[in-house]
Amino acid sequence: MEGAEHVPATGPVLLASNHLSITDSTFLPMAVARHVTFMAKAEYFTGRGPFGRFVSWFMSRDGQVAVDRDDTRAAVASLDACLDVLHRGNAFAIYPEGTRSPDGRLYRGRTGVAWLALKSGAPVVPVAMFGTDRVLPPGSVIPRPARVRVVFGKPVQLAAIATDPENARERRAATEAIMASIGTLSGQEYVPRYARS
């Protein structure tokens, strides 16, 4: 772990991370000295088989926010639940790409991250995950031993870029600034299109 001093010990904070593996949601909270809430796809709450049931139990027990990515209205409504986490002064983590990277590159961010940041006023701390895709590559169910590194960067300064969460251009500009900060930390090649789930 590097850069833990950039994560405030109290008060709202939005952790914006790249997304390489389902295990990101396990390792990122281990690197933070406070509870972290995530937005997670609804399928994680209805898993089958031993691993699926474990993930479902973990997500529900830990108070994570479910999002139905196939229903746009439900996905937008889930942002309100995420905003509530920040309004209560808690830490919230989000993967702006919206899904795991299919090939290790960093893909275009969805603007929900900017909406949350601008609406809540919470500092946005960029995060880079390394090695989690070797612990549990997409499509695998059995974890493997691998070295994992979590790097936190300095909070992204959005005030000069955007202030209105309802303005689509400002949300996009803020999102691009957040993605650029993540990319600087991770060193990933940036792809200016959305990743396929």
N, CA, C and O of each residue as an XYZ file, in Angstrom:
788
protein
N       0.842     -1.176      0.000
C       0.000      0.000      0.000
C       0.886      1.237      0.000
O       1.902      1.292      0.693
N       0.485      2.224     -0.785
C       1.201      3.491     -0.830
C       0.193      4.639     -0.833
O      -0.898      4.510     -1.387
N       0.557      5.743     -0.222
C      -0.244      6.951     -0.275
C      -1.436      6.979      0.648
O      -2.365      7.756      0.425
N      -1.439      6.141      1.696
C      -2.584      6.098      2.614
C      -2.839      7.445      3.269
O      -3.955      7.711      3.716
N      -1.823      8.301      3.333
C      -2.006      9.626      3.943
C      -2.962     10.505      3.149
O      -3.426     11.524      3.659
N      -3.266     10.129      1.904
C      -4.194     10.918      1.084
C      -5.658     10.610      1.384
O      -6.554     11.319      0.925
N      -5.897      9.549      2.157
C      -7.271      9.173      2.512
C      -7.584      9.764      3.873
O      -6.975      9.364      4.866
N      -8.529     10.718      3.950
C      -8.844     11.315      5.253
C      -9.352     10.275      6.248
O     -10.073      9.347      5.881
N      -8.970     10.444      7.502
C      -9.352      9.488      8.541
C     -10.826      9.594      8.899
O     -11.422      8.624      9.366
N     -11.419     10.762      8.685
C     -12.840     10.970      8.979
C     -13.458     11.816      7.871
O     -12.756     12.415      7.056
N     -14.768     11.851      7.863
C     -15.490     12.665      6.889
C     -15.658     11.951      5.565
O     -15.044     10.910      5.332
N     -16.491     12.507      4.696
C     -16.762     11.846      3.419
C     -15.537     11.828      2.520
O     -14.760     12.782      2.479
N     -15.383     10.732      1.807
C     -14.318     10.629      0.799
C     -14.794      9.669     -0.291
O     -15.403      8.635     -0.015
N     -14.500     10.038     -1.528
C     -14.859      9.226     -2.684
C     -13.573      8.626     -3.253
O     -12.711      9.346     -3.757
N     -13.457      7.315     -3.166
C     -12.289      6.604     -3.692
C     -12.622      6.127     -5.097
O     -13.513      5.297     -5.277
N     -11.911      6.649     -6.099
C     -12.176      6.316     -7.505
C     -11.034      5.449     -8.018
O      -9.896      5.906     -8.133
N     -11.348      4.196     -8.326
C     -10.308      3.216     -8.635
C     -10.443      2.607    -10.024
O     -11.532      2.535    -10.595
N      -9.293      2.168    -10.551
C      -9.346      1.306    -11.728
C      -9.942     -0.031    -11.283
O     -10.088     -0.281    -10.086
N     -10.286     -0.889    -12.247
C     -10.991     -2.126    -11.883
C     -10.470     -3.279    -12.721
O     -10.767     -3.385    -13.911
N      -9.683     -4.146    -12.081
C      -9.056     -5.267    -12.776
C      -9.674     -6.614    -12.459
O      -9.623     -7.532    -13.278
N     -10.266     -6.742    -11.255
C     -10.755     -8.045    -10.801
C     -11.831     -7.845     -9.742
O     -11.904     -6.796     -9.103
N     -12.666     -8.869     -9.564
C     -13.669     -8.818     -8.496
C     -12.988     -8.676     -7.132
O     -13.589     -8.159     -6.190
N     -11.743     -9.132     -7.026
C     -11.038     -9.042     -5.754
C     -10.605     -7.621     -5.407
O     -10.139     -7.378     -4.294
N     -10.749     -6.678     -6.339
C     -10.449     -5.276     -6.019
C     -11.261     -4.835     -4.804
O     -10.771     -4.102     -3.945
N     -12.501     -5.291     -4.750
C     -13.400     -4.903     -3.658
C     -13.054     -5.571     -2.334
O     -13.637     -5.244     -1.301
N     -12.113     -6.498     -2.361
C     -11.595     -7.110     -1.136
C     -10.323     -6.408     -0.703
O     -10.162     -6.062      0.467
N      -9.420     -6.199     -1.651
C      -8.114     -5.639     -1.310
C      -8.142     -4.139     -1.034
O      -7.406     -3.666     -0.168
N      -8.974     -3.376     -1.749
C      -9.011     -1.933     -1.508
C      -9.414     -1.604     -0.070
O      -8.740     -0.798      0.571
N     -10.493     -2.200      0.463
C     -10.845     -1.904      1.856
C      -9.779     -2.338      2.864
O      -9.661     -1.743      3.935
N      -9.007     -3.365      2.530
C      -7.946     -3.815      3.434
C      -6.860     -2.747      3.565
O      -6.119     -2.720      4.548
N      -6.773     -1.872      2.569
C      -5.730     -0.842      2.564
C      -6.189      0.459      3.213
O      -5.403      1.398      3.344
N      -7.457      0.521      3.618
C      -8.022      1.743      4.195
C      -8.388      1.483      5.654
O      -8.989      0.457      5.973
N      -8.033      2.394      6.520
C      -8.273      2.214      7.961
C      -9.667      2.683      8.365
O      -9.838      3.246      9.447
N     -10.649      2.463      7.523
C     -12.042      2.784      7.828
C     -12.934      1.958      6.909
O     -12.479      1.421      5.899
N     -14.214      1.864      7.274
C     -15.140      1.075      6.458
C     -15.343      1.746      5.101
O     -15.473      2.967      5.013
N     -15.366      0.941      4.058
C     -15.560      1.438      2.691
C     -16.791      0.769      2.097
O     -16.917     -0.456      2.126
N     -17.691      1.572      1.564
C     -18.884      1.070      0.890
C     -18.658      1.147     -0.613
O     -18.050      2.096     -1.107
N     -19.150      0.145     -1.339
C     -19.014      0.077     -2.796
C     -20.372      0.046     -3.469
O     -21.384     -0.295     -2.856
N     -20.373      0.408     -4.742
C     -21.491      0.128     -5.634
C     -21.098     -1.168     -6.346
O     -20.011     -1.259     -6.917
N     -21.977     -2.162     -6.313
C     -21.654     -3.449     -6.926
C     -22.820     -3.929     -7.778
O     -23.982     -3.686     -7.452
N     -22.502     -4.607     -8.864
C     -23.580     -5.072     -9.742
C     -24.492     -6.029     -8.988
O     -24.047     -6.808     -8.145
N     -25.772     -5.950     -9.312
C     -26.804     -6.695     -8.591
C     -26.544     -8.196     -8.579
O     -26.932     -8.882     -7.633
N     -25.888     -8.716     -9.623
C     -25.627    -10.152     -9.699
C     -24.780    -10.648     -8.532
O     -24.864    -11.817     -8.156
N     -23.964     -9.765     -7.958
C     -23.132    -10.175     -6.825
C     -23.964    -10.471     -5.577
O     -23.487    -11.126     -4.650
N     -25.201     -9.992     -5.557
C     -26.065    -10.193     -4.397
C     -26.955    -11.419     -4.553
O     -27.704    -11.764     -3.639
N     -26.877    -12.076     -5.703
C     -27.726    -13.242     -5.966
C     -26.900    -14.431     -6.444
O     -27.396    -15.276     -7.189
N     -25.643    -14.497     -6.016
C     -24.726    -15.533     -6.491
C     -25.142    -16.939     -6.104
O     -25.817    -17.159     -5.099
N     -24.717    -17.892     -6.937
C     -24.986    -19.309     -6.681
C     -23.671    -20.054     -6.524
O     -22.607    -19.554     -6.891
N     -23.759    -21.229     -5.987
C     -22.552    -22.000     -5.730
C     -21.838    -21.449     -4.510
O     -22.194    -20.377     -4.019
N     -20.839    -22.159     -4.013
C     -20.149    -21.734     -2.785
C     -19.531    -20.336     -2.893
O     -19.697    -19.511     -1.995
N     -18.826    -20.074     -3.984
C     -18.183    -18.763     -4.120
C     -19.225    -17.666     -4.298
O     -19.113    -16.600     -3.693
N     -20.234    -17.919     -5.121
C     -21.290    -16.939     -5.354
C     -22.053    -16.600     -4.081
O     -22.388    -15.441     -3.838
N     -22.326    -17.621     -3.270
C     -23.020    -17.385     -2.007
C     -22.147    -16.601     -1.031
O     -22.638    -15.760     -0.278
N     -20.835    -16.892     -1.054
C     -19.918    -16.142     -0.193
C     -19.897    -14.667     -0.590
O     -19.963    -13.789      0.271
N     -19.803    -14.394     -1.894
C     -19.778    -13.007     -2.375
C     -21.074    -12.303     -2.004
O     -21.054    -11.161     -1.545
N     -22.211    -12.985     -2.201
C     -23.516    -12.413     -1.850
C     -23.588    -12.082     -0.361
O     -24.032    -11.000      0.024
N     -23.148    -13.025      0.470
C     -23.143    -12.816      1.922
C     -22.254    -11.630      2.283
O     -22.647    -10.769      3.070
N     -21.055    -11.590      1.705
C     -20.110    -10.521      2.014
C     -20.672     -9.153      1.614
O     -20.613     -8.202      2.393
N     -21.209     -9.061      0.412
C     -21.734     -7.777     -0.087
C     -22.892     -7.285      0.780
O     -22.952     -6.109      1.137
N     -23.800     -8.186      1.113
C     -24.956     -7.791      1.919
C     -24.546     -7.425      3.339
O     -24.985     -6.408      3.877
N     -23.708     -8.253      3.941
C     -23.265     -8.022      5.317
C     -22.497     -6.727      5.452
O     -22.577     -6.045      6.473
N     -21.748     -6.392      4.410
C     -20.877     -5.225      4.476
C     -21.583     -3.932      4.065
O     -20.961     -2.870      4.045
N     -22.870     -4.012      3.740
C     -23.640     -2.810      3.433
C     -23.372     -2.209      2.072
O     -23.531     -1.003      1.883
N     -22.961     -3.046      1.108
C     -22.671     -2.526     -0.225
C     -23.965     -2.165     -0.961
O     -25.038     -2.673     -0.634
N     -23.851     -1.279     -1.964
C     -25.008     -0.778     -2.703
C     -25.143     -1.540     -4.014
O     -24.233     -1.517     -4.842
N     -26.275     -2.215     -4.206
C     -26.510     -2.975     -5.437
C     -26.955     -2.050     -6.562
O     -27.715     -1.108     -6.341
N     -26.469     -2.332     -7.779
C     -26.879     -1.564     -8.951
C     -27.227     -2.533    -10.078
O     -26.470     -3.456    -10.377
N     -28.384     -2.307    -10.694
C     -28.810     -3.103    -11.839
C     -28.328     -2.381    -13.091
O     -28.936     -1.399    -13.518
N     -27.244     -2.861    -13.676
C     -26.647     -2.164    -14.819
C     -27.472     -2.308    -16.089
O     -27.249     -1.578    -17.055
N     -28.423     -3.237    -16.103
C     -29.266     -3.418    -17.282
C     -30.481     -2.502    -17.272
O     -31.184     -2.397    -18.277
N     -30.736     -1.845    -16.162
C     -31.879     -0.940    -16.014
C     -31.347      0.456    -15.699
O     -30.915      0.726    -14.579
N     -31.382      1.339    -16.697
C     -30.802      2.674    -16.545
C     -31.423      3.443    -15.388
O     -30.712      4.100    -14.627
N     -32.740      3.368    -15.251
C     -33.401      4.094    -14.160
C     -32.964      3.576    -12.793
O     -32.720      4.352    -11.869
N     -32.869      2.255    -12.682
C     -32.436      1.658    -11.409
C     -30.994      2.037    -11.110
O     -30.639      2.296     -9.960
N     -30.157      2.069    -12.153
C     -28.749      2.433    -11.962
C     -28.624      3.879    -11.491
O     -27.833      4.176    -10.596
N     -29.396      4.769    -12.087
C     -29.366      6.182    -11.686
C     -29.896      6.330    -10.262
O     -29.349      7.101     -9.473
N     -30.962      5.591     -9.928
C     -31.532      5.658     -8.581
C     -30.533      5.165     -7.536
O     -30.519      5.657     -6.408
N     -29.708      4.202     -7.905
C     -28.737      3.687     -6.936
C     -27.690      4.742     -6.586
O     -27.075      4.667     -5.523
N     -27.478      5.725     -7.465
C     -26.542      6.808     -7.153
C     -27.010      7.599     -5.933
O     -26.192      8.107     -5.166
N     -28.320      7.700     -5.756
C     -28.844      8.399     -4.576
C     -28.441      7.677     -3.292
O     -28.117      8.322     -2.295
N     -28.461      6.335     -3.309
C     -28.032      5.567     -2.142
C     -26.539      5.768     -1.889
O     -26.098      5.827     -0.741
N     -25.773      5.871     -2.963
C     -24.330      6.124     -2.832
C     -24.083      7.526     -2.263
O     -23.215      7.722     -1.413
N     -24.859      8.486     -2.745
C     -24.727      9.861     -2.254
C     -25.040      9.923     -0.764
O     -24.405     10.673     -0.022
N     -26.015      9.137     -0.329
C     -26.374      9.106      1.086
C     -25.203      8.628      1.946
O     -25.003      9.121      3.056
N     -24.429      7.667      1.430
C     -23.242      7.184      2.154
C     -22.280      8.349      2.395
O     -21.745      8.500      3.493
N     -22.063      9.165      1.371
C     -21.157     10.308      1.494
C     -21.741     11.382      2.401
O     -21.014     11.989      3.187
N     -23.044     11.623      2.303
C     -23.678     12.634      3.164
C     -23.598     12.249      4.645
O     -23.619     13.114      5.520
N     -23.507     10.955      4.912
C     -23.362     10.502      6.298
C     -21.916     10.592      6.773
O     -21.609     10.228      7.908
N     -21.024     11.080      5.901
C     -19.627     11.262      6.287
C     -18.774     10.025      6.164
O     -17.750      9.907      6.837
N     -19.183      9.094      5.310
C     -18.469      7.832      5.176
C     -17.617      7.765      3.916
O     -17.662      8.655      3.067
N     -16.843      6.692      3.813
C     -15.998      6.453      2.642
C     -16.768      5.613      1.628
O     -17.378      4.601      1.974
N     -16.729      6.050      0.381
C     -17.413      5.327     -0.694
C     -16.427      5.108     -1.835
O     -15.726      6.036     -2.239
N     -16.372      3.883     -2.353
C     -15.479      3.563     -3.464
C     -16.286      3.248     -4.711
O     -17.345      2.624     -4.648
N     -15.766      3.692     -5.840
C     -16.453      3.482     -7.112
C     -15.434      3.164     -8.196
O     -14.303      3.648     -8.172
N     -15.857      2.349     -9.136
C     -15.045      2.038    -10.309
C     -15.649      2.805    -11.477
O     -16.621      2.342    -12.074
N     -15.096      3.966    -11.818
C     -15.718      4.797    -12.859
C     -15.878      4.098    -14.206
O     -16.750      4.472    -14.990
N     -15.049      3.085    -14.489
C     -15.186      2.372    -15.764
C     -16.508      1.612    -15.835
O     -16.989      1.294    -16.923
N     -17.093      1.321    -14.674
C     -18.390      0.650    -14.646
C     -18.313     -0.862    -14.714
O     -19.298     -1.538    -14.418
N     -17.181     -1.404    -15.091
C     -16.982     -2.843    -15.174
C     -15.489     -3.118    -15.151
O     -14.678     -2.202    -15.294
N     -15.128     -4.383    -14.971
C     -13.704     -4.728    -14.977
C     -13.106     -4.522    -16.362
O     -13.768     -4.737    -17.377
N     -11.853     -4.105    -16.387
C     -11.143     -3.967    -17.653
C     -11.004     -5.338    -18.305
O     -10.551     -6.278    -17.653
N     -11.381     -5.476    -19.572
C     -11.266     -6.788    -20.220
C      -9.838     -7.148    -20.611
O      -9.543     -8.313    -20.880
N      -8.945     -6.151    -20.644
C      -7.598     -6.419    -21.155
C      -6.486     -5.683    -20.400
O      -5.358     -5.598    -20.886
N      -6.800     -5.153    -19.220
C      -5.787     -4.479    -18.423
C      -5.593     -3.007    -18.743
O      -4.828     -2.322    -18.065
N      -6.277     -2.512    -19.769
C      -6.195     -1.087    -20.085
C      -7.240     -0.313    -19.286
O      -8.165     -0.903    -18.728
N      -7.091      1.001    -19.234
C      -8.027      1.864    -18.499
C      -9.016      2.454    -19.489
O      -8.626      3.117    -20.450
N     -10.303      2.210    -19.248
C     -11.340      2.637    -20.189
C     -12.043      3.920    -19.731
O     -11.908      4.346    -18.584
N     -12.778      4.508    -20.636
C     -13.499      5.760    -20.389
C     -14.386      5.628    -19.159
O     -15.051      4.610    -18.970
N     -14.390      6.659    -18.329
C     -15.184      6.635    -17.109
C     -16.622      7.069    -17.332
O     -16.909      7.905    -18.189
N     -17.508      6.497    -16.556
C     -18.920      6.917    -16.552
C     -19.034      8.142    -15.639
O     -18.295      8.271    -14.663
N     -19.954      9.025    -15.965
C     -20.006     10.319    -15.266
C     -20.669     10.275    -13.888
O     -20.761     11.304    -13.218
N     -21.129      9.110    -13.460
C     -21.698      9.005    -12.111
C     -20.692      9.396    -11.043
O     -21.070      9.955    -10.013
N     -19.411      9.109    -11.273
C     -18.376      9.474    -10.306
C     -18.319     10.988    -10.124
O     -18.176     11.478     -9.004
N     -18.431     11.725    -11.225
C     -18.396     13.187    -11.143
C     -19.662     13.717    -10.476
O     -19.599     14.659     -9.685
N     -20.805     13.120    -10.788
C     -22.060     13.551    -10.167
C     -21.969     13.401     -8.656
O     -22.351     14.306     -7.914
N     -21.459     12.252     -8.197
C     -21.313     12.031     -6.757
C     -20.354     13.043     -6.136
O     -20.626     13.595     -5.070
N     -19.234     13.278     -6.810
C     -18.229     14.201     -6.274
C     -18.781     15.620     -6.184
O     -18.634     16.287     -5.161
N     -19.419     16.076     -7.265
C     -19.919     17.452     -7.302
C     -21.123     17.641     -6.393
O     -21.276     18.695     -5.776
N     -21.968     16.640     -6.308
C     -23.167     16.734     -5.477
C     -22.823     16.694     -3.985
O     -23.444     17.387     -3.179
N     -21.836     15.882     -3.629
C     -21.503     15.700     -2.213
C     -20.444     16.678     -1.711
O     -20.412     17.009     -0.525
N     -19.575     17.141     -2.618
C     -18.454     17.978     -2.203
C     -17.342     17.183     -1.549
O     -16.393     17.764     -1.021
N     -17.445     15.854     -1.577
C     -16.426     14.995     -0.962
C     -15.144     15.029     -1.780
O     -15.196     15.127     -3.006
N     -13.987     14.949     -1.117
C     -12.741     14.858     -1.869
C     -12.700     13.551     -2.654
O     -13.177     12.515     -2.191
N     -12.119     13.621     -3.857
C     -11.994     12.443     -4.711
C     -10.541     11.983     -4.693
O      -9.651     12.678     -5.183
N     -10.313     10.803     -4.121
C      -8.966     10.240     -4.049
C      -8.834      9.171     -5.133
O      -9.542      8.165     -5.089
N      -7.940      9.371     -6.104
C      -7.745      8.342     -7.134
C      -6.999      7.147     -6.548
O      -6.152      7.295     -5.667
N      -7.333      5.959     -7.056
C      -6.731      4.719     -6.562
C      -6.291      3.869     -7.749
O      -6.999      3.769     -8.751
N      -5.119      3.262     -7.625
C      -4.643      2.313     -8.639
C      -4.422      0.960     -7.981
O      -3.692      0.844     -6.996
N      -5.057     -0.052     -8.537
C      -4.891     -1.426     -8.066
C      -3.918     -2.141     -8.999
O      -3.973     -1.968    -10.217
N      -3.033     -2.940     -8.422
C      -2.077     -3.723     -9.192
C      -2.098     -5.168     -8.709
O      -2.108     -5.418     -7.504
N      -2.105     -6.113     -9.631
C      -1.965     -7.528     -9.274
C      -3.238     -8.268     -8.959
O      -3.220     -9.497     -8.887
N      -4.350     -7.573     -8.766
C      -5.590     -8.274     -8.426
C      -6.070     -9.141     -9.589
O      -6.741    -10.151     -9.373
N      -5.735     -8.756    -10.807
C      -6.126     -9.555    -11.969
C      -5.338    -10.866    -12.045
O      -5.725    -11.786    -12.765
N      -4.231    -10.945    -11.296
C      -3.493    -12.212    -11.227
C      -4.033    -13.081    -10.090
O      -3.933    -14.307    -10.140
N      -4.603    -12.446     -9.071
C      -5.212    -13.208     -7.971
C      -6.467    -13.927     -8.462
O      -6.663    -15.109     -8.182
N      -7.307    -13.209     -9.190
C      -8.538    -13.801     -9.713
C      -8.848    -13.171    -11.070
O      -9.583    -12.186    -11.143
N      -8.295    -13.731    -12.138
C      -8.561    -13.179    -13.465
C     -10.045    -13.290    -13.814
O     -10.727    -14.184    -13.311
N     -10.560    -12.395    -14.671
C     -11.952    -12.509    -15.104
C     -12.234    -13.912    -15.650
O     -11.472    -14.444    -16.458
N     -13.336    -14.495    -15.193
C     -13.718    -15.830    -15.619
C     -13.228    -16.941    -14.708
O     -13.687    -18.078    -14.814
N     -12.289    -16.623    -13.802
C     -11.769    -17.628    -12.867
C     -12.606    -17.639    -11.595
O     -13.232    -16.641    -11.237
N     -12.607    -18.782    -10.920
C     -13.332    -18.877     -9.648
C     -12.424    -19.256     -8.487
O     -12.815    -19.141     -7.326
N     -11.211    -19.708     -8.797
C     -10.283    -20.108     -7.747
C      -9.147    -19.088     -7.663
O      -8.388    -18.927     -8.619
N      -9.026    -18.391     -6.516
C      -7.956    -17.406     -6.362
C      -6.575    -18.055     -6.422
O      -6.396    -19.219     -6.065
N      -5.616    -17.272     -6.880
C      -4.224    -17.711     -6.960
C      -3.361    -16.764     -6.138
O      -3.725    -15.600     -5.967
N      -2.234    -17.230     -5.629
C      -1.359    -16.319     -4.894
C      -0.688    -15.326     -5.849
O      -0.190    -15.713     -6.906
N      -0.681    -14.066     -5.474
C      -0.029    -13.022     -6.269
C       0.185    -11.806     -5.376
O      -0.515    -11.617     -4.381
N       1.140    -11.005     -5.740
C       1.429     -9.787     -4.992
C       0.451     -8.690     -5.447
O       0.301     -8.435     -6.642
N      -0.204     -8.054     -4.480
C      -1.170     -6.994     -4.768
C      -0.651     -5.681     -4.198
O      -0.120     -5.632     -3.089
N      -0.817     -4.618     -4.980
C      -0.403     -3.297     -4.525
C      -1.569     -2.337     -4.725
O      -2.234     -2.364     -5.760
N      -1.813     -1.484     -3.723
C      -2.857     -0.463     -3.786
C      -2.177      0.887     -3.583
O      -1.483      1.103     -2.590
N      -2.387      1.796     -4.541
C      -1.758      3.113     -4.473
C      -2.841      4.189     -4.462
O      -3.703      4.228     -5.340
N      -2.784      5.066     -3.446
C      -3.704      6.191     -3.339
C      -2.976      7.459     -3.777
O      -1.829      7.686     -3.393
N      -3.644      8.280     -4.579
C      -3.046      9.523     -5.037
C      -3.603     10.720     -4.290
O      -4.512     10.590     -3.469
N      -3.050     11.883     -4.584
C      -3.558     13.120     -3.991
C      -4.966     13.373     -4.515
O      -5.265     13.036     -5.661
N      -5.844     13.966     -3.690
C      -7.208     14.254     -4.149
C      -7.219     15.067     -5.441
O      -6.401     15.967     -5.633
N      -8.153     14.734     -6.313
C      -8.299     15.423     -7.590
C      -8.968     16.776     -7.343
O     -10.009     16.851     -6.690
N      -8.376     17.822     -7.860
C      -8.917     19.167     -7.693
C      -9.949     19.435     -8.799
O      -9.584     19.626     -9.959
N     -11.223     19.445     -8.436
C     -12.287     19.602     -9.421
C     -12.860     21.013     -9.482
O     -13.529     21.358    -10.456
N     -12.614     21.834     -8.466
C     -13.273     23.143     -8.367
C     -13.068     24.010     -9.605
O     -13.983     24.729    -10.005
N     -11.890     23.957    -10.219
C     -11.616     24.792    -11.397
C     -12.160     24.172    -12.676
O     -12.208     24.822    -13.720
N     -12.571     22.904    -12.585
C     -13.046     22.185    -13.777
C     -14.565     22.169    -13.855
O     -15.146     22.378    -14.920
N     -15.198     21.920    -12.717
C     -16.647     21.747    -12.705
C     -17.211     22.053    -11.327
O     -16.558     21.832    -10.307
N     -18.451     22.574    -11.315
C     -19.139     22.839    -10.056
C     -20.601     22.382    -10.079
O     -21.211     22.196     -9.026
N     -21.161     22.202    -11.280
C     -22.590     21.893    -11.416
C     -22.807     20.409    -11.737
O     -22.512     19.972    -12.849
N     -23.314     19.641    -10.787
C     -23.514     18.211    -11.034
C     -24.584     17.914    -12.089
O     -24.642     16.805    -12.619
N     -25.427     18.903    -12.392
C     -26.489     18.688    -13.379
C     -26.050     19.044    -14.804
O     -26.787     18.795    -15.758
N     -24.863     19.621    -14.950
C     -24.353     20.017    -16.261
C     -23.547     18.862    -16.859
O     -22.509     18.478    -16.322
N     -24.036     18.314    -17.976
C     -23.409     17.132    -18.577
C     -21.966     17.396    -18.996
O     -21.110     16.526    -18.831
N     -21.685     18.571    -19.530
C     -20.315     18.871    -19.968
C     -19.368     18.958    -18.776
O     -18.230     18.492    -18.838
N     -19.845     19.555    -17.700
C     -19.010     19.651    -16.510
C     -18.784     18.275    -15.883
O     -17.688     17.976    -15.408
N     -19.818     17.446    -15.883
C     -19.652     16.081    -15.366
C     -18.620     15.320    -16.188
O     -17.782     14.607    -15.635
N     -18.679     15.473    -17.512
C     -17.723     14.775    -18.374
C     -16.309     15.294    -18.127
O     -15.367     14.506    -18.038
N     -16.152     16.613    -18.015
C     -14.824     17.190    -17.780
C     -14.258     16.705    -16.445
O     -13.078     16.366    -16.355
N     -15.093     16.673    -15.418
C     -14.649     16.209    -14.103
C     -14.281     14.725    -14.155
O     -13.289     14.305    -13.560
N     -15.078     13.945    -14.863
C     -14.800     12.511    -14.993
C     -13.469     12.287    -15.694
O     -12.679     11.436    -15.285
N     -13.222     13.056    -16.755
C     -11.948     12.900    -17.476
C     -10.763     13.255    -16.580
O      -9.713     12.619    -16.662
N     -10.924     14.257    -15.735
C      -9.840     14.632    -14.808
C      -9.584     13.510    -13.807
O      -8.436     13.216    -13.475
N     -10.656     12.890    -13.332
C     -10.523     11.776    -12.380
C      -9.841     10.589    -13.056
O      -8.950      9.972    -12.472
N     -10.259     10.264    -14.292
C      -9.662      9.139    -15.013
C      -8.189      9.404    -15.313
O      -7.370      8.486    -15.262
N      -7.849     10.653    -15.625
C      -6.450     10.997    -15.891
C      -5.604     10.773    -14.638
O      -4.467     10.309    -14.728
N      -6.154     11.102    -13.481
C      -5.427     10.898    -12.223
C      -5.228      9.412    -11.937
O      -4.157      8.996    -11.496
N      -6.267      8.617    -12.190
C      -6.146      7.172    -12.008
C      -5.087      6.623    -12.964
O      -4.248      5.809    -12.576
N      -5.135      7.076    -14.216
C      -4.179      6.613    -15.223
C      -2.742      6.973    -14.887
O      -1.826      6.191    -15.142
N      -2.542      8.156    -14.314
C      -1.197      8.565    -13.908
C      -0.664      7.630    -12.834
O       0.510      7.260    -12.856
N      -1.519      7.247    -11.899
C      -1.107      6.329    -10.832
C      -0.869      4.911    -11.344
O       0.107      4.264    -10.966
N      -1.762      4.434    -12.204
C      -1.722      3.030    -12.625
C      -0.768      2.775    -13.784
O      -0.267      1.663    -13.951
N      -0.518      3.812    -14.586
C       0.324      3.633    -15.765
C      -0.354      2.863    -16.885
O       0.300      2.457    -17.845
N      -1.671      2.659    -16.768
C      -2.393      1.908    -17.790
C      -2.580      2.739    -19.058
O      -2.696      3.963    -19.011
N      -2.606      2.048    -20.175
C      -2.957      2.698    -21.440
C      -4.431      3.099    -21.371
O      -5.273      2.314    -20.934
N      -4.740      4.332    -21.806
C      -6.119      4.817    -21.746
C      -6.838      4.534    -23.056
O      -6.296      4.767    -24.137
N      -8.061      4.029    -22.951
C      -8.899      3.754    -24.113
C     -10.099      4.698    -24.038
O     -10.885      4.600    -23.095
N     -10.266      5.617    -25.011
C     -11.338      6.608    -24.929
C     -12.717      6.082    -25.342
O     -13.457      6.758    -26.058
N     -13.052      4.884    -24.890
C     -14.400      4.339    -25.106
C     -14.747      3.477    -23.897
O     -13.871      3.054    -23.143
N     -16.049      3.227    -23.730
C     -16.488      2.434    -22.581
C     -16.075      0.970    -22.744
O     -16.087      0.432    -23.851
N     -15.714      0.340    -21.638
C     -15.388     -1.084    -21.638
C     -16.672     -1.876    -21.742
O     -17.710     -1.468    -21.221
N     -16.599     -3.009    -22.414
C     -17.758     -3.902    -22.488
C     -17.774     -4.777    -21.250
O     -16.733     -5.249    -20.796
N     -18.986     -4.992    -20.700
C     -19.086     -5.815    -19.492
C     -18.984     -7.277    -19.865
O     -19.045     -8.143    -18.992
